[in-house]
Amino acid sequence: MDKNLPSVSILTMSYNPELGLFEEFLKRIKLQDYPRAKIEHLIMDGGSANGAIELARKYGVKVHSDSKLKDEISMRQSMLLHGAKNDIVVWLETDNLFIDKTALRKLVRPFVENDDVIASYSFHYSYNPKLAFLDRYCALMGLSDPIVHYLGKADRRPWFEKRANYPKVEDRKTYSIIQFDENNLPTVGDNGFLARRKILLKAKTSPAYFFHTDVFFDLLGKGYNKYAAVYDTSIEHVIRSDFLKLIRRRIEYMERDAQPTMLKNRRYQIFDPKRRKDKINLVLFGIFTFTLIQPLLVSLRGYLKIRDRAWFAHILMCWLFLIYYGRSTFLRVLKSK
């Protein structure tokens, strides 16, 4: 079986990561039940000064660090992809943890069994009842931004959903093969997402054009549209933030992506003002949030599946994101006049 396993490049960006979590991240990669000779781990670091670089090298990771690249996310992602040498790339952030030693093998399985599958990912984020309240909510809902859920573009799904409801080519016991198109592609490409390297390189992957979801959007136009949603493993995404810090970070991402210099090279938009469906879903999000009923029903549905009060953070999250996104958008419009 091991002879058939493809070689894997794990690609990570870092900048002064929390050392305890970072070491756990490195340990879980080291413990994977996967041929060691078939794994390379590359890190593009933005100039960490807290000992993270030395720690990574202790675990045998190839690290390139440059403080000039601290804010150049697309540059670092492009450099990682073009520096990788193996068959499958795994986009794994420093706060993404494999949940057990078989996780990598399970995520790679669809590539071994299906030549036309270009990418795979875990259907859920891993739920760990020991995590902080907000982290548990994000894991249970499969997101860190409720608006993405209502736009229908979250890449992971809530734990009350057992299997993918996207257009499926085939259902297997441990995964489903899904066929995306330009109308239903979620925000794929990050936090434990795997893809065939040679296929990715057929998209626009230079630094000016590298945005992870845009790359997969490019590939749809070239006929590469089959993905595997894996059910028997997941990625633990450790956020370790509070509600307001999380929202501020999301707003920073939104404002960065809204810059004209960024927009001119974008091919995929989470909210596309030209799409009627997106506009309707955004209005529905506002109505649902104001009336409270739908977010409450979502919370209750989840609570009946997994008895954790963190589900009910969904009501608060909807309100906070509506208020802060609305305020940020209003101020940006004022500045543009």
N, C-alpha and C positions, 0 to 999 in steps of 0.2 A: 504493500500500500504506500509506504513512504517513498518508493521510487516514482510514483505517479504524482506526488505532491509538487506543486509549483514552487519556485523560489519566491521569497517575499521581501519587500523593502518597506520597513516601517518608517514613516515620515512624520517628524514632529517639529513644531516651532516652540521656542521657549524664551522667556525673559524673566529672570528672577522668580522662578516658580517657588511655591512653598516647599521647603526641602523635605519635610516629612512625607507629604503627599507625593512629591516627585520621586523619592526613593521607593515608595510603595509601587508607583507606576513602573519604575525600572525593574523591580523585583518580579512583578507579575509577568512582564515580558520574558524575563530570564527563565521563569518557571514553565513556560509554555511547552506542551508535549508536541514539539515540532522539530524536525531535524535542524540542529543548530547551524549546520553548514549552509542551510537554505534560507537563513534569516540575516539581513543586514538592517541596522537601525541608524538612521541619519537624523541629526538635529541641526536646525538652523536657529542659532541663538542671537538675540538682539543686544548682546553685551552684558550678560548677567554678571553681577559682582558679589553674589551671595554664596558662592561655592558650588553652584549647580553644574557648571561646566566640568569641574574636577570630579564631581560625583558621577556624572554621566560617563565620563571616560573610564572611571573605575569599573563600570559595568560593561565596558567594551563598545560603547557607542561612538560613532564618528561624529564629531561636533565641529561645526564652523560657526565662529562667533564674530560679530561685527556690530559695534554700537551704532554705526551709521544706518543699519538696517532695522533698528528697533521699531520704527513706525511703518516700515515698508512691508506690509503683510503679503501683498501680491508678489513682490520681488522674492521674498523668502520661499513662498509656496512654489513659485516657478523654478527657483534654483533647486529646491528639494526634488521636484519631479524630474528635472533634467539631469540631476546628479545620481538618481537611482539607477540600479543596474538589473534588478530582478523582475520576474514575470508579473507579480502582483504587488501593487502598492497599497499600503494601509495608512490612511490619514488618522493619526492618533495624537490627540493633544495631551499635555501633561496632567490634565485632570480627568483623563479617560482611563478607566481601569478594566482590564479583562477580569471577568468574574471567577474564572477557574482556569486550570491548566489546559483544558481542551478547547477553550474559546476560539483561538486562532484556527485550529484544525476544522472546527465546525463552520466558521465563516468562509473558509477556503473551499469546503466541500462542493458548493454549487459550481465552481469553476472546473473542478475535476470531472464532474458528471455532465456538464453542459457546455459545449464549445461556444455557443452563441450568447451565453450570459456574460455581460461586460462588467457587472458590478454586483456586490452583495453588501448587506448591512443587517444589523439586528432589528427585528420588528419593534421591540421595546427597548427602552433604557432599563438597566437593572434597578430593581426596587430593593433598597436596603433599609429596613426599619430602624437601623441605628444612626442613619444620617440625620442632619438637621431638618427642621420642619419644611423650610423652603426647598431644600434639595429633594426631600421626599415628594413634595408636590410636583416638581419638575420631572422627576422620574416617573411618577404615576401617570401624568398627563403626556409625557413624551415630548416636552417642549420647555422653553423658558420665556415664551411670548405667546399669550393666549390669542392674540390677533391672528397669528399664523394658523392656529387651529381653525378659526372661523373662516379664514380664507381657503381652507382645505389644502394647505401647503406644508404642514408639518411632516418631517421625514420619519419621525418615530410616532407610534400610535399609543393612545391611552391603554391602561391595563384592563379596562373592561372590554376591549376588542381582542378577540382571540386570534383571528387570522385576517390577512389583507383583504380589503374590499375593492382594491383597484382592479382594472381589467386583468384577469389572470390567464396566462397561457397554460399553466399546469400547476396542480397542487401536489406536492410531495409530503411525506410524513413530517419532515423537519424544516421545510421551507416551501415557499411558493415562488414560481417564476412569474414576474409581472412585466407587462409591456406598457411603458409610459409613452406619452406623446406630448406635444407642446402645450396642450390644454390641461394636463393633469400632473405634470412633473412637480414633485415637491422639492423642498430645499435640500437636495441630496449633496453628498460630497464631503462631510466633515464628521468628527467625533466617532471614530471607529468605522469608517467607510472604506471598503475595499474595491479596487478596480484593476483591470488589465492595463499595464503601463503602456504597451504599444498602441492600444486603442486610444488612451488619453492623449497621446502625442499627435493624434490626427486632428485634435481640436486646436483652438487658439490658446496656446499655453505660454506665450511670452509674457514678461512681467506686466506690460501695459494692458493685457487682456485676461490675465489669470484671476478669475473669481470662481470659486469651486463649483457653484451651481451653474454658472455660465458655460463652463467647460462641458458639462453633461448636456446642457441645452444645445450646444454646438453639435454634439454627437448624434442627437436625435435627427438632425437634418442630413446626416450621413448614413442613416439607417440603423444605428446602434441604439437599441431601445429596450433590451431585455435585462432585467435586474432580478436578483433573488432576495426576498425578505426572509430572514432566518429566524426561526422560533425557539430553537433549543439552546440558545445562548444569548447574551446581551452585554452591553457596555455600561459600566457604572460611571455616570457623569457627576463628578463631585464639584459643585458650584461654590459652596462655602461663602455665601453672600447674604445680605439682607434684602428686603423688598425694594427699598429705594436705591440701593447701590446697583442692583440688577437692572432696574428701570433706567437709571442714568447711563449704564453701560450700553443698553439697547438703543437709547436715544443717540448716544455718540456714534454707534454703528449706522443708524438711520441717517444722521446728518452728514456723516462721512460719505455714505453712498449716494446722497442727494447732491453732492458737489458736481458742477458741470464737467469738471475734468474726469470725474469718475463715471458719470452717466454716459458720456459719449462712447465709451467702449463696452458698456453693459449690453448683454443680450437677453438676460432674464431679470424680471422684476417680481419681487414678492407681491407687491400691490401694483398692478398695471392699470393706470387710470383710463386706458383705452379699451380695457376689457369690461364688458357689461357685467359678466359674472363676478368679477372682483369688486366692482362698485356696489352691486347688490349685497354681496357677502359682508362688505364693510358696514353698510347701512344696517344690516341685520345684527351685526355685532353690537352696534350702538343701541339698537332697540332691546336686544337681549340683556345688555348690561343695565340699562335704565330700569327695566321691568323686573330684573333679578330672577325671574322664574326659570329661564332656560339654564343659566349657570348653576342654580340650585339643583335642578334636575340632573345635570351632568355630575355634580358633586355626589348626589345621592346614588346615582347609578354606579359610580366608582366605589363608593363606600360599601355598597352591597357586595361588591366583588372582593375588595381588600379593605378590612376594617381599620382604616387610618384616617384620623381627623384632618390630615394634610390635604385631602381632597377638597375640603371646604375653603381652602385658600383660593380656589378658582374664582369665587365670587369677588373677593378683594382684589385679586390680580386683574380681573376684567375692568374693575373700576379704576384702579391705579393706572393701568396702561391707557385707558380711554382718556383720563385727565391729562396725563403727562405727554402722551403723544399728541393730543389735541393742542395743548399749550405750545409744544415745540413747533408744530406745524403752523400755528397762528403767528408765532414770533418770526418764523422764517419768511412767511408771506409778507409781514410788515417790513422786514428788512429789504425785501426785494423791490419794494415800491419806492 
